[in-house]
């Protein structure tokens, strides 16, 4: 697997992972919640979980390509901000387009 493919795969996985909490009513795509609806708190907790899952995939790709580079807080602040930016379409869909439903 080339590095270019790994990078694009990770970007697509981050976009999908950031939007998954907003497009379904199940916790982590599997567990149905009592009451049948997810609150914003559950969605944010799931968003954080997907951030760490996608980050783990990225670390696995980096380990496979060579040594994992040490990262400071700046790296995690930027990747967290990018993940939240990727989540914007799902948030708009859930809370602005489906508001009357």
C-alpha positions as CSV (number, residue, x, y, z in Angstrom):
1,X,0.0,0.0,0.0
2,X,1.5,3.3,-1.0
3,X,1.7,6.3,1.3
4,X,-0.6,8.4,-0.9
5,X,-3.3,5.7,-0.7
6,X,-2.8,5.6,3.1
7,X,-3.2,9.3,3.4
8,X,-6.3,9.5,1.3
9,X,-7.8,6.4,3.0
10,X,-7.2,8.1,6.4
11,X,-8.8,11.4,5.2
12,X,-11.9,9.6,4.0
13,X,-12.1,7.5,7.1
14,X,-11.9,10.7,9.3
15,X,-14.7,12.3,7.2
16,X,-16.9,9.2,7.6
17,X,-16.1,8.7,11.3
18,X,-16.8,12.3,12.0
19,X,-20.3,12.1,10.5
20,X,-21.4,8.7,11.7
21,X,-22.7,10.0,15.1
22,X,-25.1,12.3,13.3
23,X,-26.6,10.0,10.7
24,X,-27.9,7.2,12.8
25,X,-29.7,6.6,16.1
26,X,-27.5,3.7,17.3
27,X,-24.5,3.9,19.5
28,X,-21.3,3.1,17.5
29,X,-23.6,1.8,14.7
30,X,-24.5,-1.3,16.8
31,X,-26.2,-0.7,20.1
32,X,-29.8,0.7,20.2
33,X,-30.3,3.3,22.9
34,X,-33.4,3.2,25.2
35,X,-36.0,5.6,23.9
36,X,-34.7,5.2,20.4
37,X,-33.1,8.6,20.1
38,X,-29.5,9.8,20.8
39,X,-29.0,13.1,22.6
40,X,-26.3,15.6,21.7
41,X,-24.2,14.3,24.6
42,X,-24.2,10.8,23.2
43,X,-23.3,12.1,19.8
44,X,-20.4,14.1,21.2
45,X,-19.1,11.1,23.2
46,X,-19.4,9.0,20.1
47,X,-17.5,11.7,18.1
48,X,-14.6,11.6,20.5
49,X,-14.6,7.8,20.4
50,X,-14.4,7.9,16.5
51,X,-11.6,10.4,16.8
52,X,-9.5,8.0,18.8
53,X,-10.4,5.1,16.5
54,X,-9.4,6.9,13.4
55,X,-6.3,8.2,15.2
56,X,-5.4,4.6,16.0
57,X,-5.8,3.6,12.3
58,X,-3.5,6.5,11.4
59,X,-0.9,5.4,14.0
60,X,-1.0,1.9,12.5
61,X,-0.4,3.3,9.1
62,X,2.5,5.4,10.4
63,X,4.0,2.4,12.2
64,X,3.8,0.3,9.0
65,X,5.5,3.1,7.0
66,X,8.3,3.4,9.6
67,X,8.8,4.8,13.1
68,X,6.0,6.7,14.8
69,X,7.0,10.4,15.2
70,X,6.5,12.0,18.6
71,X,3.6,14.4,18.6
72,X,3.0,17.4,20.9
73,X,-0.3,18.9,22.0
74,X,-0.3,21.1,18.9
75,X,-0.8,18.0,16.7
76,X,-3.8,16.8,18.7
77,X,-5.3,20.3,18.7
78,X,-5.1,20.6,14.9
79,X,-6.3,17.0,14.2
80,X,-9.2,17.6,16.7
81,X,-10.2,20.8,15.0
82,X,-10.0,19.1,11.6
83,X,-12.2,16.2,12.9
84,X,-14.8,18.8,14.1
85,X,-14.7,20.5,10.8
86,X,-15.3,17.2,9.0
87,X,-18.3,16.7,11.4
88,X,-20.0,19.9,10.2
89,X,-22.0,18.3,7.4
90,X,-23.5,15.6,9.7
91,X,-24.3,18.2,12.4
92,X,-26.1,20.4,9.8
93,X,-28.0,17.4,8.5
94,X,-29.1,16.3,12.0
95,X,-29.8,19.6,13.7
96,X,-30.7,22.0,10.9
97,X,-32.2,20.0,8.0
98,X,-34.1,17.5,10.2
99,X,-35.3,20.0,12.7
100,X,-39.0,19.6,12.0
101,X,-39.0,15.8,12.1
